[in-house]
Amino acid sequence: MTFSTWYSIGNSAIHRWHPATKLLFTIVMWLTAFIIQQPVLNALQFLILLSLIILAEVPYTKVIGFTKVTSPIIIAYFLLWPFLFGEGPVLLSAILPGTKFVISVYEFGLVWGAIAAFRLATVFYSTFMLLATTSDSQVIQGLVSMKFPYIVAFVLMITTRFLVTLMSDMSSIQEARRARGLSQRVGLGGFIRNLSSILIPLVMVSMRRVQILSDAIEVRAFETGRNRTSLNYVGLGLMQKLSILGILLFFVLVIYLRFGVGVIVIFPNRI
Amino acid sequence: MGNVALQIENLWWKYEGVETWTLQGIDYELDVGKCLGIVGATGAGKTTLLRCLNGLIPHSFNGLMKGNVRVLGNDTGEKKVFDIAMSVGTVFEDAEAQFVATTLEEDVAFGLENLALPREEMRRRIDWSLGIVGLSGFERRNAHELSGGQKQRAALASILAMRPRVLLLDEPSAELDPLGKSEVFEIIKSLKEDQKMTIVLVEQDTEEMMPIVDELILLQSGKIALRGEATSFFARTRELQEAGVRPLDAAIILSDLGVQASEFSVESVSANIANKMKRDRGDK
């Protein structure tokens, strides 16, 4: 089992941001990605985010690894909309061979596909930037700074890490299935049977893992409600407070431009 | 009492929803500074016994417990796991599953933060514990990018930083390659000899545990089926094999040659080989 984590140790300016600032930045990126509804601006937001990842000196291998995982989803999302969004001039129309179905690609669908794809990419890559530049303990520290109870922040972080472990376990189980020559069944029934043959061992493995982790945490004197100290806790300095203010101002500006002035929206009837 | 580290009196334990008793009338005493080895097949009750020593049983597991367990004079049934954790450290088989933080430094600090130690003291203990396990300079390394042996040493450092007087090790080499195994056992040996720690070592690799342990018990269906000092314990090749434990390679070879040693010391084995050779010559 390999436990993959996106975090890369570094000393860039983004690594040095306070975790609370980074968490807020990530949340604002997610929200603004869905408020901005203009392909050029959505693309610009994504490019700025990519520049920040480059500035953070995240190793290219990790960026490429993340891109390999997420790009099929983003591309599929982009390709889906031109067929589903039936508005605007038809750019292409064809009859499905052997059927009477007509497939049409709409111009507005293409534009919406671009918006949707850049939005999704912004959500993925802003999360990646957070995970690549912030260790688990720093995320907890950030959440605690934002007045989350320690236990909530800790459980949230442990759960997130556990999901990554589960994904890794799942791929090991799939590999084991393939190594034993088990073929993938087709159809809905086959899909359910495929899933159950993976889920049963996955549940067993994860139950064992949860038990070890829970025991390990307890024997290291973890008890809710007790006072604890922190090795690396740093309070919010003036620069960090100013950064938070800047992020919030950006958020308010985007809301104003979309809902007040209406300049960053091209399909007002859609979110 | 002063010299006794572990005192187990007629210990019985049954997990909730299970018919059979996982531990059945265990009695044992271990002196301070000694190393006890526990061997047994899967399901013999080894991990359950460790859980009784670190207080997870009865505090975190539902079931029925009879008898007493005292560690350094503290009744584990009465003391909280938090209090026991200050003097008893536990390292589990799966090193990776034990990590709660990303960097080594943060992971070692987790237990110390729970003890609410001041930052300077934490730094001192992190440096000390990583030094003991040979991972100085790895403070900012990602715990998940270490080799198997390094991961297990890191897990050990996280526990050592809490300065336990009793160390419980649950198959610490189970998932390691030969190099990783020898790294981990070297450290366990130095903890026993240099730090004078009381150690309970659950292990399947009898070859590696032989030079470390002072006493051994064989658990079979929750009972102590065999106990003794390492030299005499490992001479019971047949009993160990029947219980699903791999005896020492040397013991198997001697057994195959028809040499029966009652003790696994150089003198005893030499004498038995000499006797066997005499007998063989006499037969001819």
Boltz contact constraints between the chains, C-beta under 6 A:
constraints:
  - contact:
      token1: [A, 3]
      token2: [B, 96]
      max_distance: 6.0
  - contact:
      token1: [A, 3]
      token2: [B, 144]
      max_distance: 6.0
  - contact:
      token1: [A, 5]
      token2: [B, 144]
      max_distance: 6.0
  - contact:
      token1: [A, 7]
      token2: [B, 102]
      max_distance: 6.0
  - contact:
      token1: [A, 9]
      token2: [B, 140]
      max_distance: 6.0
  - contact:
      token1: [A, 135]
      token2: [B, 102]
      max_distance: 6.0
  - contact:
      token1: [A, 135]
      token2: [B, 103]
      max_distance: 6.0
  - contact:
      token1: [A, 136]
      token2: [B, 101]
      max_distance: 6.0
  - contact:
      token1: [A, 136]
      token2: [B, 102]
      max_distance: 6.0
  - contact:
      token1: [A, 137]
      token2: [B, 101]
      max_distance: 6.0
  - contact:
      token1: [A, 137]
      token2: [B, 106]
      max_distance: 6.0
  - contact:
      token1: [A, 209]
      token2: [B, 97]
      max_distance: 6.0
  - contact:
      token1: [A, 212]
      token2: [B, 92]
      max_distance: 6.0
  - contact:
      token1: [A, 212]
      token2: [B, 94]
      max_distance: 6.0
  - contact:
      token1: [A, 212]
      token2: [B, 97]
      max_distance: 6.0
  - contact:
      token1: [A, 213]
      token2: [B, 97]
      max_distance: 6.0
  - contact:
      token1: [A, 215]
      token2: [B, 56]
      max_distance: 6.0
  - contact:
      token1: [A, 216]
      token2: [B, 92]
      max_distance: 6.0
  - contact:
      token1: [A, 216]
      token2: [B, 98]
      max_distance: 6.0
  - contact:
      token1: [A, 218]
      token2: [B, 81]
      max_distance: 6.0
  - contact:
      token1: [A, 219]
      token2: [B, 54]
      max_distance: 6.0
  - contact:
      token1: [A, 219]
      token2: [B, 85]
      max_distance: 6.0
  - contact:
      token1: [A, 219]
      token2: [B, 90]
      max_distance: 6.0
  - contact:
      token1: [A, 220]
      token2: [B, 110]
      max_distance: 6.0
  - contact:
      token1: [A, 220]
      token2: [B, 111]
      max_distance: 6.0
  - contact:
      token1: [A, 221]
      token2: [B, 82]
      max_distance: 6.0
  - contact:
      token1: [A, 221]
      token2: [B, 85]
      max_distance: 6.0
  - contact:
      token1: [A, 221]
      token2: [B, 111]
      max_distance: 6.0
  - contact:
      token1: [A, 221]
      token2: [B, 114]
      max_distance: 6.0
  - contact:
      token1: [A, 221]
      token2: [B, 115]
      max_distance: 6.0
  - contact:
      token1: [A, 222]
      token2: [B, 114]
      max_distance: 6.0
  - contact:
      token1: [A, 223]
      token2: [B, 82]
      max_distance: 6.0
  - contact:
      token1: [A, 227]
      token2: [B, 116]
      max_distance: 6.0
  - contact:
      token1: [A, 228]
      token2: [B, 113]
      max_distance: 6.0
  - contact:
      token1: [A, 228]
      token2: [B, 114]
      max_distance: 6.0
  - contact:
      token1: [A, 228]
      token2: [B, 116]
      max_distance: 6.0
  - contact:
      token1: [A, 229]
      token2: [B, 113]
      max_distance: 6.0
  - contact:
      token1: [A, 229]
      token2: [B, 116]
      max_distance: 6.0
  - contact:
      token1: [A, 230]
      token2: [B, 113]
      max_distance: 6.0
  - contact:
      token1: [A, 231]
      token2: [B, 109]
      max_distance: 6.0
  - contact:
      token1: [A, 231]
      token2: [B, 122]
      max_distance: 6.0
